Amino acid sequence: MNTALQQHLEEVIGQIAAPPGAYDAQARTHLDALTKPLGSLGRLEDLAAQWFSILRGNIPDPVSKSVYVFAADHGVTAEAVSAYPSEVTRQMVLNFLSGGAAINVLARLNQVAVNVVDVGVDGDLAGHAGLAQYKVRRGSRNMLQEPAMSEDELAAAISVGLRLAEAAFAKGNHLIAVGEMGIGNTTAASAMTAALTGMPASLVTGRGTGLDSAAYDHKCRIVDAVLRRHFAHPTAPREILRCAGGLEIAAMTGMMLGAARRQIAIVMDGFISTAAAAIACGMAPAVRGYLFAGHQSQEPGHRVLLAHLNIEPILDLQMRLGEGSGAVLAMPVLEAAMALYQQMATFASAGISGASA
């Protein structure tokens, strides 16, 4: 094991502090004083209070936003668990870099900087402008046959995320979306979810890229076999990630740990992103206070993970794309919540009578 990377990870985890409750109380008091019936802005008030707490009351203007799309391949695709070949991972990375993917469109619309990260694509992407090159290896191993990553590979992939969290902090990012691209990664997330929550494979495994019924049944059998191989007994979150995760999921986990350490608000995307968040919370429970769920995907395991984290999604648009798309779509809702917090008049400032007790 790389002891230097392990020591750095332990230092980061030790420095993560939950958003102080005093800021939440301050935010709730202010929200109750705005010119509206108590609680009438619904969940927007909860979102504003949480983000205010994350910011420790220092509301930025303007908000600096980025989405980080981590890409890697998965050895388990050798078991025919996806409707698409693994080559699509590399092809989609090139699509991101040329600006033609859904995440590019949504990011342009909402003034969100796109960062594409190769942490484990099984292909040569050297020399492509705009790509952050952090390849640990060309895809994870086949988790059905052996652990998906070695200890050193896991540490290296987590370290990629930690490094990029520092870069986000240096750039002044206040709000980050964490997304991914990796053929086969819903199989990894399904196995991780079952291992984390104790739910059976059939209840956390979805159709991913659009499997037919026979292929879906086969995928469930593969996930169940992975569980029997690696998780016959309760397993620590980091070991779950090592055995059944992927290089991009490990990097996302590191990104979330590092962002929480730097007190940056994190918008999770769908199933894969939330699997990384669940591992991060398992390693450092204080990360939970920095997380927003951008949306609820159509993957059944995503609902299980959101319940496991006790986080309510901002949107539910029946999406299952990944890439950070649902997270970026939710960013304007968060910004709207904070704008209302900042710009609405209070009963006192507007000279309006408040509700009677």
C-alpha positions as CSV (number, residue, x, y, z in Angstrom):
1,M,0.0,0.0,0.0
2,N,1.2,3.5,-0.7
3,T,1.6,4.8,2.8
4,A,2.0,8.5,1.8
5,L,-1.4,8.4,-0.1
6,Q,-3.0,6.6,2.9
7,Q,-1.6,9.1,5.3
8,H,-2.8,12.0,3.2
9,L,-6.3,10.5,3.0
10,E,-6.4,10.1,6.8
11,E,-5.4,13.7,7.2
12,V,-8.2,14.9,4.9
13,I,-10.8,12.8,6.7
14,G,-9.6,14.1,10.0
15,Q,-10.1,17.7,8.8
16,I,-13.7,17.4,7.6
17,A,-16.0,19.2,10.0
18,A,-19.8,19.2,9.6
19,P,-21.4,22.6,8.8
20,P,-22.1,24.3,12.2
21,G,-25.6,24.1,13.5
22,A,-25.5,27.8,14.5
23,Y,-25.6,28.8,10.9
24,D,-28.6,26.7,10.2
25,A,-30.4,28.4,13.1
26,Q,-29.4,31.8,11.8
27,A,-30.7,31.0,8.4
28,R,-34.0,29.6,9.6
29,T,-34.6,32.8,11.7
30,H,-33.9,35.0,8.6
31,L,-36.1,32.8,6.4
32,D,-39.0,33.1,8.9
33,A,-38.7,36.9,8.8
34,L,-39.1,37.1,5.0
35,T,-42.4,38.5,3.5
36,K,-44.2,35.2,3.1
37,P,-46.2,32.8,5.3
38,L,-43.9,30.6,7.4
39,G,-42.5,27.7,5.5
40,S,-44.3,28.7,2.3
41,L,-41.2,28.3,0.1
42,G,-41.1,24.7,1.0
43,R,-37.9,22.8,0.3
44,L,-36.3,26.0,-1.1
45,E,-36.0,27.1,2.5
46,D,-34.2,23.9,3.5
47,L,-31.8,24.2,0.5
48,A,-31.0,27.8,1.3
49,A,-30.4,27.0,5.0
50,Q,-28.1,24.1,4.2
51,W,-26.1,26.0,1.7
52,F,-25.9,29.0,4.0
53,S,-24.5,26.7,6.7
54,I,-21.9,25.2,4.3
55,L,-20.8,28.7,3.4
56,R,-20.6,29.6,7.0
57,G,-22.7,32.6,6.2
58,N,-20.3,34.0,3.5
59,I,-22.6,34.1,0.5
60,P,-20.6,34.6,-2.8
61,D,-21.5,36.8,-5.6
62,P,-21.3,35.5,-8.3
63,V,-21.3,31.8,-7.6
64,S,-18.4,29.9,-9.2
65,K,-19.7,26.5,-10.5
66,S,-18.0,23.5,-12.0
67,V,-19.0,20.0,-13.0
68,Y,-16.3,17.2,-12.8
69,V,-17.0,14.2,-15.1
70,F,-14.8,11.2,-14.2
71,A,-14.3,8.6,-16.8
72,A,-13.1,5.0,-16.5
73,D,-13.8,1.5,-17.8
74,H,-14.9,-1.6,-15.9
75,G,-13.5,-5.1,-16.3
76,V,-16.9,-6.6,-15.4
77,T,-18.1,-5.6,-18.9
78,A,-16.5,-8.9,-20.0
79,E,-19.6,-10.5,-18.4
80,A,-22.0,-8.9,-20.9
81,V,-23.7,-6.6,-18.3
82,S,-24.1,-3.6,-20.6
83,A,-26.0,-3.0,-23.8
84,Y,-23.1,-1.0,-25.1
85,P,-19.5,-2.0,-25.7
86,S,-16.7,-0.6,-23.5
87,E,-15.4,1.4,-26.4
88,V,-18.2,3.8,-25.8
89,T,-16.5,5.2,-22.7
90,R,-13.6,6.5,-24.8
91,Q,-16.0,7.7,-27.5
92,M,-18.1,9.6,-25.1
93,V,-15.1,11.3,-23.5
94,L,-14.2,12.6,-27.0
95,N,-17.8,13.8,-27.3
96,F,-17.5,15.7,-24.0
97,L,-14.3,17.3,-25.2
98,S,-15.9,18.5,-28.4
99,G,-18.9,19.9,-26.5
100,G,-21.6,17.6,-28.0
101,A,-22.9,15.7,-25.0
102,A,-25.9,16.5,-22.8
103,I,-23.7,17.7,-20.0
104,N,-22.0,20.2,-22.3
105,V,-25.4,21.7,-23.3
106,L,-26.7,22.0,-19.8
107,A,-23.4,23.4,-18.5
108,R,-23.3,26.1,-21.2
109,L,-26.9,27.0,-20.4
110,N,-26.1,27.4,-16.7
111,Q,-22.6,28.9,-16.9
112,V,-21.0,25.8,-15.3
113,A,-17.4,25.0,-16.2
114,V,-16.9,21.4,-17.5
115,N,-13.9,19.4,-16.3
116,V,-13.4,15.9,-18.0
117,V,-11.1,13.6,-16.1
118,D,-9.6,10.3,-17.5
119,V,-8.9,8.2,-14.4
120,G,-9.2,4.8,-16.1
121,V,-10.4,4.8,-19.7
122,D,-9.3,1.7,-21.6
123,G,-7.9,3.6,-24.5
124,D,-5.3,6.2,-25.5
125,L,-6.5,9.7,-25.0
126,A,-3.2,11.4,-24.8
127,G,-2.9,14.8,-26.5
128,H,-6.6,15.7,-26.4
129,A,-7.0,19.3,-25.4
130,G,-9.1,20.0,-22.3
131,L,-8.8,16.5,-20.9
132,A,-7.4,16.1,-17.3
133,Q,-5.1,13.1,-17.6
134,Y,-4.9,11.1,-14.4
135,K,-5.2,7.5,-15.7
136,V,-4.4,5.0,-12.9
137,R,-4.8,2.0,-15.2
138,R,-6.8,1.1,-18.3
139,G,-10.0,0.0,-16.6
140,S,-10.7,-1.8,-13.4
141,R,-10.4,-5.6,-13.1
142,N,-13.3,-7.9,-13.5
143,M,-14.9,-7.9,-10.0
144,L,-16.6,-11.2,-10.7
145,Q,-13.1,-12.9,-10.7
146,E,-11.1,-10.7,-8.4
147,P,-11.2,-7.3,-6.6
148,A,-11.8,-4.4,-9.0
149,M,-8.7,-2.6,-7.7
150,S,-5.6,-3.3,-5.7
151,E,-4.9,-1.2,-2.6
152,D,-2.5,1.0,-4.4
153,E,-4.8,1.5,-7.4
154,L,-7.6,2.5,-5.0
155,A,-5.4,4.9,-3.1
156,A,-4.2,6.4,-6.4
157,A,-7.8,6.9,-7.7
158,I,-9.0,8.4,-4.5
159,S,-6.0,10.7,-4.6
160,V,-7.0,12.0,-8.1
161,G,-10.3,13.2,-6.6
162,L,-8.5,14.8,-3.6
163,R,-6.2,16.6,-5.9
164,L,-9.0,17.9,-8.1
165,A,-10.9,19.1,-5.0
166,E,-7.9,21.2,-4.1
167,A,-7.9,22.5,-7.7
168,A,-11.6,23.4,-7.3
169,F,-10.9,25.2,-4.1
170,A,-8.0,27.1,-5.7
171,K,-10.3,28.2,-8.5
172,G,-12.8,29.5,-6.0
173,N,-15.5,27.0,-6.8
174,H,-18.5,27.4,-4.4
175,L,-20.7,24.7,-5.9
176,I,-19.5,21.5,-7.7
177,A,-21.4,18.8,-9.5
178,V,-19.9,15.3,-9.6
179,G,-20.6,13.1,-12.6
180,E,-19.2,10.2,-14.5
181,M,-18.9,8.1,-17.7
182,G,-18.1,4.4,-17.6
183,I,-19.7,1.5,-19.4
184,G,-20.5,-1.1,-16.8
185,N,-20.6,1.3,-13.8
186,T,-24.2,0.6,-12.9
187,T,-23.2,-3.0,-12.3
188,A,-20.5,-1.7,-9.9
189,A,-22.9,0.7,-8.2
190,S,-25.5,-2.0,-7.8
191,A,-23.0,-4.4,-6.1
192,M,-21.8,-1.5,-3.9
193,T,-25.3,-0.5,-2.9
194,A,-26.2,-4.1,-2.0
195,A,-23.1,-4.4,0.1
196,L,-23.6,-1.1,1.8
197,T,-27.3,-1.5,2.6
198,G,-27.8,-5.3,2.8
199,M,-30.5,-5.2,0.1
200,P,-30.6,-8.1,-2.4
201,A,-29.2,-7.7,-5.8
202,S,-32.7,-7.8,-7.5
203,L,-33.8,-4.7,-5.6
204,V,-30.9,-2.5,-6.3
205,T,-30.0,-3.5,-9.9
206,G,-31.5,-1.7,-12.8
207,R,-31.4,-1.9,-16.6
208,G,-28.6,0.6,-16.9
209,T,-28.1,1.5,-20.6
210,G,-31.4,-0.2,-21.5
211,L,-31.0,-4.0,-21.2
212,D,-33.8,-6.3,-22.3
213,S,-35.4,-8.7,-19.8
214,A,-33.0,-11.6,-20.4
215,A,-29.9,-9.4,-20.2
216,Y,-31.3,-7.7,-17.1
217,D,-31.8,-11.1,-15.4
218,H,-28.2,-12.0,-16.3
219,K,-26.9,-8.7,-14.9
220,C,-28.7,-9.4,-11.6
221,R,-27.1,-12.9,-11.4
222,I,-23.7,-11.3,-12.0
223,V,-24.3,-8.8,-9.2
224,D,-25.4,-11.5,-6.9
225,A,-22.3,-13.6,-7.7
226,V,-20.1,-10.6,-6.9
227,L,-21.8,-10.2,-3.6
228,R,-21.2,-13.9,-2.7
229,R,-17.6,-13.7,-3.7
230,H,-16.6,-10.5,-1.9
231,F,-19.2,-9.7,0.7
232,A,-20.3,-12.8,2.5
233,H,-19.7,-10.8,5.7
234,P,-20.2,-7.1,6.6
235,T,-17.5,-5.1,4.9
236,A,-16.1,-1.6,5.5
237,P,-17.0,1.0,3.0
238,R,-13.5,1.4,1.6
239,E,-13.2,-2.3,1.0
240,I,-16.5,-2.3,-0.7
241,L,-15.2,0.4,-3.0
242,R,-12.0,-1.6,-3.7
243,C,-13.7,-4.9,-4.5
244,A,-16.8,-3.8,-6.4
245,G,-16.2,-0.1,-7.4
246,G,-14.4,1.5,-10.3
247,L,-11.6,3.9,-10.8
248,E,-14.0,6.8,-11.5
249,I,-16.1,5.9,-8.5
250,A,-13.0,6.0,-6.3
251,A,-12.0,9.3,-7.8
252,M,-15.5,10.8,-7.1
253,T,-15.2,9.5,-3.6
254,G,-12.0,11.4,-3.2
255,M,-13.4,14.5,-4.8
256,M,-16.3,14.5,-2.3
257,L,-14.0,14.0,0.7
258,G,-11.7,16.8,-0.5
259,A,-14.6,19.2,-1.3
260,A,-16.1,18.6,2.1
261,R,-12.8,19.3,3.8
262,R,-12.7,22.6,1.9
263,Q,-16.3,23.4,2.7
264,I,-17.5,23.3,-0.9
265,A,-21.1,22.4,-1.6
266,I,-21.4,19.1,-3.6
267,V,-24.3,18.3,-5.9
268,M,-24.5,14.5,-6.5
269,D,-25.8,13.3,-9.8
270,G,-27.4,9.9,-10.2
271,F,-26.8,6.4,-9.1
272,I,-23.1,6.2,-9.6
273,S,-22.3,9.6,-8.1
274,T,-24.5,8.7,-5.1
275,A,-22.7,5.4,-4.6
276,A,-19.5,7.4,-4.3
277,A,-21.1,9.8,-1.9
278,A,-22.3,6.8,0.2
279,I,-18.8,5.5,0.4
280,A,-17.5,9.0,1.3
281,C,-20.0,9.3,4.1
282,G,-19.1,5.8,5.3
283,M,-15.5,6.9,5.6
284,A,-16.3,10.4,7.0
285,P,-19.9,10.9,8.2
286,A,-19.5,14.7,8.3
287,V,-19.5,14.7,4.4
288,R,-23.3,14.3,4.6
289,G,-23.8,17.9,5.5
290,Y,-22.2,19.1,2.2
291,L,-24.3,16.9,-0.1
292,F,-27.3,17.9,-2.2
293,A,-29.0,15.3,-4.4
294,G,-29.5,16.9,-7.8
295,H,-32.2,14.4,-8.9
296,Q,-33.6,10.9,-8.4
297,S,-32.7,8.6,-11.3
298,Q,-34.7,5.8,-12.7
299,E,-32.2,3.3,-11.4
300,P,-33.8,1.4,-8.4
301,G,-30.6,1.4,-6.5
302,H,-30.5,5.2,-6.5
303,R,-33.7,5.4,-4.4
304,V,-32.2,2.9,-2.0
305,L,-29.0,5.0,-1.7
306,L,-30.9,8.2,-1.2
307,A,-32.9,6.6,1.6
308,H,-29.6,5.2,3.1
309,L,-28.2,8.7,3.2
310,N,-31.6,10.3,4.2
311,I,-31.3,12.9,1.4
312,E,-34.3,14.1,-0.6
313,P,-33.6,14.8,-4.3
314,I,-34.2,18.2,-5.7
315,L,-35.6,17.0,-9.0
316,D,-37.3,13.9,-10.3
317,L,-37.3,14.0,-14.1
318,Q,-37.1,10.2,-14.8
319,M,-33.5,10.6,-16.0
320,R,-30.8,7.9,-16.1
321,L,-28.1,9.5,-18.2
322,G,-25.2,10.2,-15.8
323,E,-22.5,12.7,-16.8
324,G,-23.5,15.0,-14.0
325,S,-26.5,16.1,-16.0
326,G,-29.1,15.9,-13.2
327,A,-26.7,17.7,-10.8
328,V,-26.1,20.6,-13.2
329,L,-29.9,20.9,-13.8
330,A,-30.4,21.3,-10.1
331,M,-27.9,24.1,-9.7
332,P,-30.3,26.9,-10.7
333,V,-32.7,25.7,-8.1
334,L,-30.1,26.0,-5.4
335,E,-29.2,29.5,-6.8
336,A,-32.8,30.5,-6.7
337,A,-33.1,29.4,-3.1
338,M,-30.1,31.5,-2.2
339,A,-31.4,34.5,-4.2
340,L,-34.7,34.4,-2.4
341,Y,-32.8,34.3,0.9
342,Q,-30.7,37.3,0.0
343,Q,-33.1,39.5,-1.9
344,M,-36.5,39.1,-0.4
345,A,-37.6,41.9,2.0
346,T,-38.3,41.1,5.6
347,F,-41.6,42.1,7.3
348,A,-39.7,44.7,9.2
349,S,-37.8,46.2,6.2
350,A,-41.0,46.3,4.1
351,G,-43.3,47.6,6.8
352,I,-45.6,44.7,6.5
353,S,-47.5,43.3,9.5
354,G,-46.4,39.7,10.4
355,A,-48.7,36.8,11.3
356,S,-50.3,36.9,14.7
357,A,-49.2,34.3,17.2
